[in-house]
């Protein structure tokens, strides 16, 4: 995409006397050729710029863009091109989840399909499944390291993941107990329970009396389906702060889960 069009080499200079005899005509001819070449290059450059500005791949040329028509084509032919075009229509309409099965079937059938991997990356980034998106864009770049669209989407997925985690620049010394308390909550929301526990353990290193951090560790263990471990932390949080109703509620929750029969 990013390859520039190389200008054609100009013809060798004519003999001076010949050039003098036909100078006016030659200048007009060259001007006409340059103008025609410029008109040809402009739409190509516009296409290149518009592709870079697009987050995902463009539909195949001549393909319909309305979802109903595309769905009918996929049911009739089930070609890779039709599946990719339908998946893009889903993504563009805000239905990225519907694009996933189509794109997964594409890369299962053709593991080197760079459009399939790139568009999986886009769909998962929209769905906030950042780790999957990053791996899919890495696969696309691995297939073609010069594919600028996948490289841009890889950076986009990484940036979005960092935003979701609240990653900030600055000296580690500026990260106090409150920073790690908030950081743990962000990890918990994303389902990264071990990372959440690690953040709250950092909180306790900086603030050993934080009953809330202890309670939160118990919550992470509950999400990991380890109620026995969670009960230990909820009891500890209550001992540290008997007024912490949140820990008392969580303890009741953990005890009820602990009593449920295992399958």
Buried (B, 14 or more C-beta within 10 A) or exposed (E): BEEEEEEEEEEEEEEEEEEEEEEEEBEEEEEEEEEEEEEEEEEEEEEBEEBEEEBBBBBBEEBBEEBEBBBBBBEEEEEBBBBBBBBBBBBBEEBBEBBBEBBBBBBEEEEEBBBBBBBBBBBBBBBEBBEBBBBBBBBBBEBBEEBBBBBBBBEBBBEBBEEBBEEEEEEEEEBEBEBBBEBBBBBBEBEBBEBBBBBBBBBBEBBEEBBBBBBBBBBBBBEBEBBEBBBBBBBBBBEBBEEBEBBBEBBEBBBEBEEEEEE
